[in-house]
Each structure stands twice: as structure tokens, then as C-alpha cells.
Amino acid sequence: MRMATQWNPETMRTQPAADGLSLKGLLRHAADEAGAIIRSEANVIKLEIEESTRAIIVDAMKAAAYSAIALLGLLSLLAFLIIGLADLLAGTASSMASFWASALIIGVLFTGIGGGMAIRHAKRIGHDTYLKNTRSEIQADKTFLKKEWNKL
């Protein structure tokens, strides 16, 4: 997983000291700094969106796979019902008991495990999309800009 970069004022190109600049120069300097910050933040947001998208896809694929297992369990439960009904209608419970019992056991296991895991992963979809790094980057930028503003 790639990590977003932190704002590093040392990597910025050097600007003349703010003390000797005219108002126009100060505004240009501020605009350059703001542009650099915006470009940096756009890159961080782009990286985090890519990471979040990958996490959503992985969780969705896991939920789909476990749903398929649960579906197999439901099919086994359907087989249990069919065999059990045939057994009741024929009146020969002893000869078919092993078939419907095994279908019931497999159906309950597959449906329970597959369904539980599918629900678990379906609930996780989207939980990794809070853009935590972007939020901390913005907070660091605000702090940096306040310090720079106070220097003027």
C-alpha cells in the first residue's frame, strides 16, 4: 500500500525573503505557495482514492465469493427439503434418512458460514474511504500556513 507524502516546505523552490518584496511580490509568492500546496493535496487525494477503490473492490469480491458459498448451502437445504418430502410421501424414512440428514448438515454449514462471512464483508465495503491521510495533510497544511501568515 502506498502512503501519501507529508507536506515538506524544504522541497519547495526557494523564494526571496518576504521582507524585501513589494505587495505584488508578496501576493505572487503567496499564490505560488498556495498552488504548490493544492498540487500536493491533489496528489495525496488521488493516491488515497486509488487505495480506497482497491479496498472496496477487495471487500466486494470477498462478499460475492462468500455469497456464492451461502447459495450452495441454500441449494443443499433445498435438496434436504426435496429428499425429506419424498421420504415422507413414500413412507420409508429409514432408507433415505442418511441423504436428507447429510443435505441438512451441509446446507446449514454452508449457509451459516457463507452467509455470515458475506454479511461481514458487505458491511466493510466503504469503511476504508474516509481519506484519513488527506484529512491529516489538510490539517498540517493549515498549521503551516498559519505559521507562515504569522511570520508576515
N, C-alpha and C positions, 0 to 999 in steps of 0.2 A: 504494500500500500504506500503510495507516495504521500509525503507530508507537505503541507503548504509552507511556504517560506515566510519567515518573520520579516517585518519591516526593518531595514537596516539603513540608517541615514548615511553611514560611511560609504555605501556603494553608490550613492548619488554623485553626479558630476559636481565638481567644485564650482561654487558661485562666489562672486566677490562679496566681501563683507557687507552686511546690510547697513552699516554705519555711513558709508560713503555714497550710497545710492540715492538718486532722486526718487520722487514719488512714483514716477513712471517705471524706474528701475526696480523699485520695491514691488510694485504690482506685477511686473513681469516675472520677478523672482518667485513671488507667491504663486502665480499661475503655473510656472514650471514645476514647482514643488507639488502643487495640487494635481497636476497632470501625471506626475510620476507616481503619486500615491494612488490615483484612480487606476492607472495601468497595473500597478502592483496588486491592488484589490481585485481587479477583473481577473487576473491570472489565478489568484487564490480561489475565487469563487468558481472559476472554470474547473480547477482541479477537484474541488470539493463536490461539485455537481457530478463529475465523472465518477468519483468514488461512491457517491450516493446512488447513482444509477446502477453501478455494478452490484452494490449491496441489495438493491431492490430486485434486480434480476435473479440473483442467487436465492434470495428468500422465496421469490415467486416460483422458481424452478423446484425448490425443495417442497413447497406446499403442493405443487402439482404432482410430484412423484409420490408423496405420501397420500394424496387423494386417490391416486391410481391403486395404491395398496388397499386403501379403505374400500374402493369399489370392488376389488377382488374379494374382500371379506363380505361385502353385501351379496355378491354372486354366490358365495358359499352358503350364506344364510338363505338365499332363495332356493338353492339345492336342498338344504335341510327341510324347508317347508314342502317342497315338491315330494321328496322321499318320505317325509313324515306323513303327508296326506295320503300318498299311495299306500303306505303301510297301514294307516287307519282304515282306508277303504277296503283293502284286501283282507284285513283281519289277521295278518301274520306278523305280529310285532317282533318276534324273536329273530327271524331270518334277516330282516332289514335294519335291525337296531344298530349295528355297527356302522352302517352307511350314514344314517341320519345323525348319529352321535358324532362321528368324525366331521361331518359337514358343519354341525353346530359348533364344535370346538374351533375348527379352522376359521369359520365365519366370525365368531366372537373375537378371536385373537387378531385377525387381520383388520376387522372393522375398528376395534378398540385402539390398537397401536397406530394404524394408518390414519385414522380419523383424528386421534389426539395429536399426533405429530403434525398433521396437515393444519389443524387449527392453530397450533403453536406457531408454526412458521407463517401462516397467513396473518396472524396478529403482529408479527415482527416486521412485516412489509411496511416500509416507510419510516421506521424508527431511526434509521441512520441518516436521515435527510435534514437534520437540524443545523447543518453548516456551522458546527462548533468552532472550527478554526477561523472561519470568516468572521464570526462574531468577536472572537478574541483579537483578531487582526484589526478590526474596526476600532475596538476599544484602545488598543495600543496606538493606533494612528491618532485617535482623538487626544490621548495623553501627550503624544509627541507634538501635535500641532498646538496644544495649549501651552506647552513649554516654550515652543518657538515663538508664539504670539507674545508671551510674557517677556521674552528677551527684547522685543522691539520696543 
